[in-house]
Amino acid sequence: MTMKKEAKYIATVSLGVMGAGFLATLPVSSTIWGTFLQGGFEAGVVGGLADWFAVSALFRHPLGIPIPHTALLPKNREKITKALVSTVENELLSKETIRARLQQIRFLERGLELAESQLDNVALHKGLSTLAKQAINAIDLDKLTPLLAEEIHKALQDVDTSRLVRTIVDSIVDGGYDGKTFDFVIDKVEAWAIKADTRDQLGAMALKAFEGLQSNGFMAFAVNAFIGMVNEEKIGGIIQNFVLSYIEQMRTKNHPRREAVLTFIRNELNKLERNPQLLAELEGLKAKLPGLFDLDEKLSGLLERLKAKAEDFVDQPDFVPQYVVPVVRKMLMSVKDNEDMLLRGESWVQEKIAAYLEQNHSKIGLLVKENLDKLTNEKLTQLMEDKLGNDLQWIRVNGAICGFIIGLGLAGLKLLF
């Protein structure tokens, strides 16, 4: 602003000097030197006034007089705006120019470097920790619980019951649980059979059975004689020893009787996957399982506990440095070391930027136009004078000086000829 005032002052002074010189030479205009200098000063005044008129006519009507083809900037504002917008859009910031410049920038690589350089930033750690806590707190368990329960219920209904039975049977056989279960039963039977009370119970049952036999003749005599010879303890002991002997055979590995029983059990187990009654019962059980276990309530409690533990976990000071940063750093290194992935990523970024540029390039011109339209004619004129006024004022100075020199030349020619 100071330089503009200084240039304007110099231009005014130069015009004043020319005018004063012209007036000063009037008394001596009859002399050779007077005529010579008067011609120079006269031309300087004309040149200075002409350039003042030209400079003023760019922005306003000189002296407020509406002379045609003056105030060019306000009158041609729309043309100037369109030309400026066109120049910015099609030359200074054309699509090709911007695209060529952007293609020189490796956005993904720079982004990865920036991200890696900030991984140990304490402020970033606090931000990530806060973000993690907010994400956990944002989980609405009242909405999540029914959704999970519904999905679990659907998953249960989608289970192939026959295949499930087959899997369970295979697990039992492969793990030897059929034999282990059989041994468990044998042990319990042996523990019961070896008792004295069991022996007496068996003896009493046997005697009662013999007494209940209906026979005649010799058979009746033989039965009565046998009953008279034994009591509950003796016959019970015989039966008990037989049972214990049979149990011992059942416990002995690879014994034919044990293997026969186990084979029978396995055959029956293998039939279960084709047992319609069992499959129907299991299908009904699947539908009842969520209600039997109060799935919604238990799932809600589980999610509440998990949420509380997650909040405590992310609230630990070393959560981000110890758990998040190593994962992110490893991921960044993996991308940086994979040249093919880096090139494909960079190509994708460039494509997105190019597409965005294609869609929004016209907004550059609109932005220029909108900002110019915000300015009134007075404000725009003032802005242009602020930017160009210094050089325009020097045009006035140059016009006065050049006019003076040309005037001297022309006056000299007149004197010579």
Disulfide bonds with the S-S distance in Angstrom:
none
